[in-house]
Amino acid sequence: MTRIFSGVKPTGHLTLGNYLGAIRRWTSVDQHRADALFCIVDLHALTVAHDPARVRRLTRQAATLLLASGLDPEQCTVFVQSHVDEHARLSYLLECVATDGEMRRMIQYKEKSAREGTRGRSVRLSLLTYPALMAADILAYGTDEVPVGDDQVQHVELSRDLAVRFNQHYGRTFVVPRATYPGVAARVMDLQDPTSKMGKSYESGAGIVYLLDEPDVVRRKVLRAVTDSGQDVVYDRAARPGVSNLLEILSACSGDAPEALSSSYRSYGALKKDTAEAVVEVLRPVQQRHRELVADPAYVERVLRSGAERARAAARPRVDAAHRAIGLLPPG
């Protein structure tokens, strides 16, 4: 059976972009067609300055929202990364296979280190090395497919390179994974800056719809979305990014193609109103189920504990094999 691995990082509140671009497909398709593992990758949240209590809070919130969105622990494995030691055990081995050049070419490291450099500050070493941990997340489970947005393709390619290199040097140990890509709305853009991804860790939330935003807040954010010059509603991602972003969001909520939707509107106002209502309705059942789960925290804890046990059992044989292959003496 095909094995899928994907995860979310608890560096901010989950957004409409996370839901339409990834989580909804996990719930409606991936967990039913494959042996699927979905992980809150909390170790990755430590690569930058952070509040420990906030990381814990966001980790629990992310797990609760994944379950509220429809992930079924009877169908898939939901767990927290730091609860499974095999991730860290394998990460160091992959650091010993990766090269300094590969790490420094990773886009997030280049961008963040350059930004901090202009401020006279340096970044944490873990920001440089965390792609090896991300590769360990994937390779520990014999993952076949990694559902990604286009901004994560580089990480999957690194995982592939490290798997191939390890297998060539030390014997076949890892499955070489491949990236898979969702369709429309794979990359929902910020409502105030439609050339930038709707990211959960940005300082300003004016252009970001969070999964737990109240309906009136959702409506206000969508109605205030930046559009483009002119009044005609045209789907053209390059030339008309603002209106195209709204059309893609509405498309993802309604199931109609953005090109077809564009011909149904004469004004930006009508498009914004319909998009806002569509988003409110998409989020309504998620928010309702989230309220129910928050009232039963013991259930979420049981799911995460059981998920970690299943993930550990799936990862340990391969990680143990990697330790032996690379030359480490097994414990007595």
C-alpha positions in Angstrom: 0.0 0.0 0.0 1.3 3.5 -0.9 2.6 5.4 2.1 2.1 9.1 2.5 3.7 11.5 4.9 3.0 15.2 5.4 3.0 17.6 8.3 2.3 21.1 9.6 4.6 23.3 11.6 3.2 24.9 14.8 4.7 28.4 14.2 1.3 30.1 13.9 -2.4 29.5 13.7 -3.5 27.3 10.8 -4.9 29.3 7.9 -7.4 28.9 5.0 -4.3 28.4 2.8 -3.3 25.4 4.9 -6.8 24.0 4.7 -7.5 24.5 1.0 -4.0 23.8 -0.1 -3.3 20.6 1.9 -5.5 19.6 4.8 -8.8 19.2 3.0 -7.1 16.8 0.5 -5.6 14.8 3.3 -9.0 14.3 4.8 -11.0 13.7 1.6 -8.5 11.7 -0.4 -5.2 10.8 1.0 -6.2 9.1 4.3 -8.6 6.8 2.3 -6.3 5.8 -0.5 -3.0 5.2 1.3 -1.3 4.3 4.6 -1.1 8.0 5.6 0.9 9.7 8.4 0.2 13.3 9.3 2.5 14.9 11.8 2.7 18.2 13.8 6.4 18.9 13.2 7.1 20.7 16.4 10.9 20.3 16.3 11.0 22.5 13.2 9.4 25.3 15.2 12.6 25.5 17.3 14.8 26.8 14.4 13.9 30.4 15.2 13.3 32.4 18.4 10.1 31.1 20.1 8.0 31.1 23.2 8.0 27.5 24.6 4.5 27.8 26.0 3.2 29.1 22.6 4.8 26.2 20.7 3.1 23.8 23.0 -0.2 25.6 22.7 0.0 25.8 18.9 1.0 22.1 18.7 -2.1 21.1 20.5 -4.3 23.5 18.5 -2.9 22.1 15.2 -3.6 18.5 16.3 -7.1 19.5 17.3 -7.7 21.3 14.0 -6.4 18.4 11.9 -8.9 16.1 13.7 -11.7 18.7 13.4 -11.0 19.0 9.7 -11.7 15.3 9.2 -8.6 13.3 9.8 -9.8 10.0 11.2 -7.4 8.1 13.6 -9.0 4.9 12.4 -7.9 5.7 8.9 -4.6 7.4 9.3 -1.9 8.1 11.9 -1.9 11.6 13.5 1.1 12.3 15.9 3.6 14.9 17.2 7.1 14.7 15.7 8.9 15.0 19.0 7.0 12.1 20.5 8.8 9.8 18.1 12.6 9.6 18.8 13.3 8.1 15.4 13.1 11.5 13.7 16.0 12.9 15.6 18.0 9.6 15.5 17.8 9.5 11.7 18.4 13.3 11.3 22.0 13.1 12.4 22.7 10.2 10.1 21.4 12.2 7.2 23.5 15.2 8.2 26.5 12.9 7.8 25.4 12.1 4.3 24.4 15.7 3.2 26.9 18.3 2.2 27.4 21.8 3.4 26.6 23.2 0.0 23.2 21.4 -0.2 22.2 22.9 3.1 23.3 26.4 2.2 21.4 26.3 -1.1 18.0 25.8 0.6 15.8 28.7 -0.1 14.5 29.3 3.4 18.1 29.4 4.9 19.3 31.8 2.2 16.4 34.2 2.6 16.3 34.2 6.4 20.1 34.3 6.9 20.3 37.2 4.4 17.5 39.1 6.2 19.0 38.6 9.6 22.4 39.6 8.2 21.1 43.0 7.2 20.0 43.5 10.8 23.5 42.5 12.1 22.2 39.2 13.5 22.9 35.6 12.8 20.5 32.6 12.5 20.5 29.4 14.5 22.5 26.5 13.3 19.3 24.4 13.2 18.0 26.6 10.5 20.8 25.4 8.3 20.5 21.8 9.2 16.8 21.3 9.6 16.3 20.1 6.0 18.1 17.0 7.1 15.5 16.6 9.8 12.8 17.1 7.3 14.3 14.4 5.1 14.4 12.1 8.2 10.7 12.8 8.7 10.0 11.5 5.3 12.5 8.7 4.9 12.0 7.1 8.3 8.6 5.7 7.2 9.4 4.4 3.8 7.3 7.2 2.4 6.3 6.9 -1.3 4.5 10.2 -1.7 4.8 13.6 0.0 1.9 16.0 -0.8 3.5 19.5 -1.1 2.9 23.0 -2.3 5.4 24.4 -4.8 7.4 26.1 -2.0 8.3 22.7 -0.5 9.5 20.9 -3.6 13.1 21.6 -2.8 12.9 19.7 0.5 11.5 16.6 -1.2 14.2 16.8 -3.8 16.8 16.9 -1.1 15.1 13.9 0.6 15.4 12.0 -2.7 19.0 12.9 -3.1 19.9 11.8 0.4 18.0 8.5 0.1 19.8 7.7 -3.2 23.2 8.6 -1.8 22.7 6.6 1.4 21.5 3.6 -0.6 24.5 3.8 -2.9 27.1 4.1 -0.1 25.7 1.9 2.6 23.2 -0.5 0.9 19.5 -0.1 0.0 17.8 1.2 3.1 15.4 3.9 2.1 12.5 4.2 -0.3 13.1 7.2 -2.7 10.0 9.4 -2.2 8.2 11.6 -4.8 6.4 14.9 -4.4 2.7 15.0 -5.3 0.8 18.2 -6.1 -2.8 19.3 -5.3 -4.8 21.1 -7.9 -6.3 24.6 -7.7 -5.7 26.7 -4.6 -2.5 24.7 -3.9 -1.1 28.1 -2.9 -3.6 30.5 -1.5 -2.2 34.0 -1.4 -2.4 36.8 1.2 -5.5 38.9 0.7 -3.5 42.1 1.3 -0.5 41.0 -0.8 -1.7 38.6 -3.5 1.9 38.1 -4.7 2.8 36.4 -1.3 1.7 33.1 0.2 -0.9 33.2 2.9 1.5 32.3 5.7 0.5 31.4 9.3 3.5 33.0 11.0 3.4 36.5 9.6 3.2 39.4 12.0 0.1 41.0 10.4 -3.1 39.0 10.0 -5.0 41.5 7.9 -4.6 39.4 4.8 -4.8 36.0 6.4 -7.9 34.0 7.1 -7.3 31.7 10.1 -9.3 28.5 10.5 -10.7 29.8 13.8 -11.6 33.3 12.7 -15.2 34.2 13.5 -17.5 34.5 10.5 -17.7 38.3 10.7 -13.9 38.5 10.8 -13.7 36.2 7.7 -16.2 38.4 5.9 -14.3 41.6 6.8 -11.0 40.3 5.7 -12.3 39.0 2.3 -14.3 42.2 1.6 -11.2 44.3 2.3 -9.0 42.1 0.0 -6.7 43.9 -2.4 -7.8 43.6 -6.0 -6.4 45.1 -9.2 -6.8 48.2 -11.4 -9.9 48.1 -13.6 -13.3 46.6 -12.8 -13.7 43.6 -15.0 -13.3 40.2 -13.3 -10.6 38.3 -15.3 -8.7 35.2 -14.2 -5.0 35.9 -14.9 -2.6 35.0 -12.2 0.3 37.0 -13.6 -1.5 40.2 -14.6 -4.4 40.2 -12.1 -3.1 38.5 -9.0 -5.7 40.0 -6.6 -8.9 39.0 -8.4 -7.3 35.7 -9.5 -6.6 34.9 -5.8 -10.3 35.5 -4.9 -11.4 33.4 -7.9 -9.1 30.5 -6.9 -10.4 30.6 -3.3 -14.0 30.6 -4.5 -13.1 27.8 -6.9 -11.6 25.7 -4.1 -14.7 26.3 -2.0 -17.3 25.7 -4.7 -15.7 23.2 -7.0 -16.2 25.4 -10.1 -13.2 26.3 -12.3 -11.9 29.9 -11.7 -12.0 30.6 -15.4 -15.7 29.7 -15.5 -16.4 31.7 -12.3 -14.8 34.9 -13.7 -17.5 35.1 -16.4 -20.2 35.1 -13.7 -19.2 38.4 -12.2 -19.5 42.0 -13.3 -17.9 43.6 -10.3 -15.3 42.9 -7.6 -17.8 43.6 -4.9 -20.1 40.7 -5.9 -17.1 38.4 -6.2 -15.8 39.4 -2.8 -19.2 38.9 -1.1 -19.7 35.4 -2.6 -16.1 34.4 -1.8 -16.5 35.5 1.8 -19.8 33.5 2.3 -18.2 30.5 0.6 -15.3 30.6 3.0 -17.5 31.0 6.0 -19.5 27.9 5.0 -16.4 25.8 4.4 -15.0 26.7 7.8 -18.3 26.3 9.7 -18.1 22.5 10.2 -14.4 22.6 11.1 -15.0 25.2 13.8 -18.0 23.4 15.2 -16.0 20.1 15.5 -13.1 22.0 16.9 -15.3 23.3 19.7 -16.4 19.8 20.5 -12.8 18.5 20.6 -11.6 21.3 22.8 -14.3 20.2 25.3 -12.8 16.7 25.3 -9.0 17.2 25.6 -8.5 13.6 26.8 -9.6 12.3 23.4 -7.0 14.4 21.6 -4.3 13.2 24.0 -5.3 9.6 23.4 -5.2 10.1 19.6 -1.7 11.6 19.8 -0.4 8.9 22.1 -1.8 6.1 20.0 -0.5 7.8 16.8 3.0 8.2 18.3 3.0 4.5 19.1 2.0 3.5 15.6 4.5 5.9 14.0 7.3 4.6 16.3 6.6 1.0 15.3 6.6 2.0 11.6 9.8 4.0 11.8 12.0 2.1 14.2 12.9 -0.9 12.0 14.1 1.3 9.1 16.0 3.7 11.4 17.7 0.8 13.2 18.6 -0.6 9.8 20.1 2.7 8.8 22.2 2.8 12.0 23.6 -0.6 11.2 24.2 0.2 7.6 26.2 3.3 8.3 28.5 1.5 10.7 27.1 2.0 14.2 27.3 -0.9 16.7 23.8 -2.1 17.8 23.1 -1.8 21.6 23.5 -4.9 23.6 
